Amino acid sequence: MSAKQFKASIKAGGGVVHRRDNGKSEFLLVHRPRYDDWTLPKGKLARREGYLEAALREVREETGVRANRPVDVGSIGYATAQGNRKVVRWWLMETVTEKFKPNAEVDEVAWLTTGKARKRLDYEADRNVLDRANGLVDDPTRATIYLARHGSAGDKAKWRGKDRKRPLDKRGRKQSIRLAASLDGHPITRLLSSEAQRCVQTARPLSFSIRLPIETERRLRVDASAKDVFKLIKELNGESVLLSTHGELIESVIGSLAGDGVDLDGPMEWKKGSIWILEAAKGKVRSGRYLLPGR
């Protein structure tokens, strides 16, 4: 599979609809008779329609709920049963009015607490979306940082051009595709990368999959510091972001977190094509776990 084969051709918007009932958080699930599954309300974009506009419309048409106060949860990508690539952008939204009537798309709805909703949902990606939305309900500053090391880029000593121009090699391109596959079902709001070509290329398949642009960030350069990254994380409150960067910088960041006693689940390593998933709140990293995509 090439990076371009990750390019999503179907675009949809979805809503993670929330309400409070007797002080408890509840989320709205829908049952689709066509697939006999439980999922979150979503639907394809109409012509000239934006993602958020589609999300609000689909929630209203499928569930009878009028919602407001949308908060960006992130985008996921996946392959449909027909083999097409699809991207769904999700928003957390609060209920204003409710008036459900069974229809061709949805014959039943259910308001469930987070734990019960997770058990009822049929798809892992939906559970990931729900988890992030629930985290934002509890604390709007909650952020997830996917700190990724670029893939293999050949022998640095043999490269004759500028180092920032050094591209991924064949192995590195495969690693970038595996990285995208490992994050496909996790909602992401932004993609940030070092200016180095190998870092941008590492993020490219995921960019195709979830139709988000890659933004270059100087604080992810090979000569940046852990302090630079922590300042960046403080600016990412409420976000779910891929940071594509260099092993030297990741070593500095993870070493600093370990020195501060942050709970880190995984070996002290940062292999090419791997990811440290950092959970932050109020601008400070609270925990992290290591993810090594399959080779």
C-alpha positions in Angstrom: 0.0 0.0 0.0 1.2 3.5 -0.9 0.7 6.7 1.1 -1.8 7.9 -1.5 -3.9 4.8 -1.1 -4.7 6.2 2.4 -6.5 9.2 0.8 -10.1 9.4 2.0 -12.7 9.7 -0.7 -15.8 9.7 1.5 -16.3 12.6 4.0 -18.7 12.6 6.9 -19.5 14.6 10.0 -20.6 13.1 13.4 -21.8 14.2 16.8 -21.0 12.9 20.3 -24.2 14.1 21.9 -24.0 14.7 25.6 -26.5 15.6 28.3 -26.7 15.5 32.1 -29.4 13.5 33.8 -29.6 13.8 37.6 -26.0 15.0 37.6 -24.7 12.0 35.5 -23.2 12.4 32.0 -25.0 10.5 29.3 -24.2 10.0 25.6 -26.6 9.3 22.7 -26.1 6.1 20.7 -28.1 5.1 17.6 -29.1 1.7 16.3 -29.0 1.3 12.5 -31.3 -1.5 11.3 -29.5 -1.7 8.0 -26.3 -2.9 9.8 -27.9 -4.0 13.1 -25.3 -2.1 15.0 -25.0 0.5 17.7 -22.9 3.5 16.9 -22.7 7.3 17.2 -24.8 9.5 14.9 -22.9 10.6 11.7 -23.5 11.0 8.0 -21.9 12.0 4.7 -21.5 15.6 3.7 -24.1 17.0 1.3 -22.9 19.1 -1.6 -21.2 22.4 -0.5 -21.7 21.4 3.1 -18.9 21.6 5.8 -18.1 18.9 8.3 -19.6 20.7 11.3 -22.7 21.6 9.4 -23.1 18.0 8.3 -22.6 16.8 11.9 -25.3 19.0 13.3 -27.7 18.1 10.5 -27.1 14.4 10.8 -27.7 14.4 14.5 -30.9 16.3 14.0 -32.2 14.1 11.2 -31.2 10.8 12.8 -32.1 11.4 16.4 -34.4 14.5 16.5 -31.9 16.2 18.8 -31.0 19.8 18.3 -27.6 20.5 19.7 -25.2 23.3 20.2 -21.8 24.3 21.8 -19.8 22.0 19.5 -16.3 21.1 20.6 -13.8 19.6 18.2 -13.1 15.9 19.1 -11.0 15.1 16.1 -11.0 13.1 12.8 -10.7 9.4 12.3 -10.1 7.5 9.0 -10.9 3.9 8.0 -11.6 1.6 5.1 -15.3 0.8 4.5 -16.5 -2.7 3.7 -16.4 -1.8 0.0 -12.7 -0.9 0.3 -13.2 2.9 0.1 -11.4 5.3 2.5 -13.6 7.3 4.7 -12.9 10.2 7.1 -15.3 11.3 9.9 -14.8 14.5 11.8 -16.4 14.5 15.2 -17.8 17.1 17.6 -18.9 16.9 21.2 -22.2 18.7 21.4 -24.8 19.5 24.1 -28.5 18.7 23.8 -30.9 21.6 23.4 -34.1 19.8 22.5 -35.0 16.1 21.9 -37.8 14.6 19.8 -36.9 11.2 18.4 -39.0 9.5 15.7 -37.8 6.1 14.2 -36.7 6.6 10.6 -35.1 4.8 7.7 -31.6 5.3 9.1 -32.2 4.9 12.9 -34.9 2.8 14.5 -33.8 3.2 18.1 -31.7 5.5 20.3 -30.3 5.1 23.8 -29.0 7.5 26.3 -26.2 5.7 28.3 -23.6 6.5 30.8 -20.0 6.3 29.6 -19.3 2.8 30.8 -22.6 1.4 29.4 -22.1 3.3 26.1 -18.7 1.8 25.7 -20.1 -1.7 26.1 -23.0 -1.1 23.7 -20.9 0.4 20.9 -19.9 -2.1 18.2 -16.8 -0.4 16.9 -13.5 0.3 18.6 -13.1 3.6 16.8 -16.4 4.8 18.2 -15.2 3.9 21.7 -12.0 5.9 21.1 -14.1 8.9 20.0 -16.4 8.5 23.1 -13.4 8.3 25.4 -11.9 11.5 24.1 -15.3 13.3 24.3 -15.9 12.1 27.8 -12.4 13.4 28.8 -13.3 16.8 27.4 -16.6 16.8 29.4 -14.6 16.2 32.6 -11.8 18.6 31.8 -11.8 20.8 28.6 -8.0 21.1 28.9 -7.4 17.4 28.4 -5.0 16.8 25.5 -3.5 13.7 23.9 -0.1 14.1 22.3 1.2 11.5 19.8 4.9 12.1 19.9 6.2 10.2 16.9 9.7 9.6 15.6 10.2 9.8 11.9 10.7 6.6 9.9 13.9 5.2 8.5 15.7 7.7 6.2 18.8 5.9 5.0 22.4 6.4 6.1 22.9 10.0 7.3 26.7 9.7 6.6 26.1 8.8 3.0 23.5 11.6 2.3 25.2 14.4 0.3 22.4 17.1 0.4 21.1 19.2 3.3 20.1 17.0 6.2 16.6 18.5 6.3 16.0 17.3 2.7 16.9 13.7 3.5 13.8 11.6 2.6 12.4 8.4 4.0 13.8 5.2 2.5 11.7 2.2 1.5 11.6 0.9 5.1 10.7 4.4 6.3 7.8 4.7 3.9 6.4 1.4 5.2 6.8 2.6 8.7 4.9 5.8 7.9 2.0 3.7 6.6 2.0 1.5 9.7 2.0 4.6 11.9 -1.1 5.9 10.0 -2.8 2.5 10.4 -2.1 2.4 14.1 -3.7 5.9 14.6 -6.5 5.6 12.0 -9.2 5.0 14.6 -8.0 7.6 17.1 -9.5 11.1 16.8 -6.9 13.7 15.9 -7.4 17.4 15.6 -4.0 18.6 14.2 -0.8 17.3 12.6 2.4 19.1 13.5 5.8 18.2 12.1 9.4 19.3 12.1 10.4 21.0 8.8 12.6 18.0 7.9 11.3 16.2 4.9 11.6 12.8 6.6 9.3 14.0 9.4 6.7 15.5 7.1 6.7 12.3 5.0 6.2 10.2 8.1 3.0 12.2 8.8 1.7 12.2 5.2 -0.3 8.9 5.1 -2.2 9.9 8.2 -2.8 13.4 6.7 -4.3 11.6 3.6 -6.4 9.4 5.8 -8.0 12.1 8.0 -7.8 15.0 5.5 -5.9 17.3 7.9 -3.0 19.4 6.7 0.5 19.0 8.0 1.7 22.1 9.8 5.5 22.6 10.2 6.6 23.7 13.6 10.1 25.0 14.5 9.9 23.7 18.0 10.0 20.2 16.6 13.3 20.6 14.8 16.2 18.3 15.6 18.0 21.2 17.5 14.9 22.1 19.6 14.8 21.4 23.3 12.4 19.5 25.6 11.5 22.9 27.1 10.4 24.0 23.6 8.1 20.9 23.3 6.6 21.5 26.8 5.8 25.1 25.8 4.1 23.7 22.7 2.1 21.2 24.7 0.8 24.0 26.9 -0.6 25.6 23.8 -2.4 22.4 22.8 -5.0 22.3 25.6 -8.1 20.3 24.5 -6.3 19.0 21.4 -5.4 15.6 20.1 -2.2 16.1 18.1 0.4 14.2 16.2 3.9 15.6 16.7 6.3 14.2 14.0 9.9 14.8 15.1 13.4 13.5 15.7 14.8 10.8 18.0 17.1 13.3 19.7 14.3 15.5 20.8 12.1 12.6 21.9 14.9 11.3 24.0 15.2 14.7 25.7 11.4 14.9 26.3 10.9 11.4 27.7 14.1 11.7 29.8 12.8 14.9 31.3 9.4 13.4 32.0 11.0 10.3 33.7 13.2 12.6 35.8 10.1 14.4 37.0 8.5 11.2 38.0 5.7 11.1 35.4 4.1 7.7 35.0 5.6 6.2 31.8 4.4 2.8 30.6 7.1 1.3 28.3 10.8 1.0 27.8 13.0 4.0 27.6 13.3 3.9 23.8 12.0 5.7 20.8 12.6 3.6 17.7 12.0 4.9 14.2 8.3 4.9 13.4 7.3 4.6 17.0 5.1 6.8 19.1 5.0 7.9 22.7 1.3 8.7 23.6 1.3 11.5 26.2 -1.8 12.4 28.2 -1.9 16.0 29.4 -4.2 18.3 31.4 -3.9 22.0 32.1 -0.8 22.1 29.9 1.1 19.5 31.8 1.9 15.9 30.8 0.4 13.5 33.4 1.3 10.1 31.9 2.7 8.4 28.8 2.8 5.0 27.1 5.0 3.6 24.3 3.5 2.3 21.1 5.7 0.5 18.6 3.9 0.0 15.3 4.3 -3.4 13.7 7.2 -3.7 11.3 
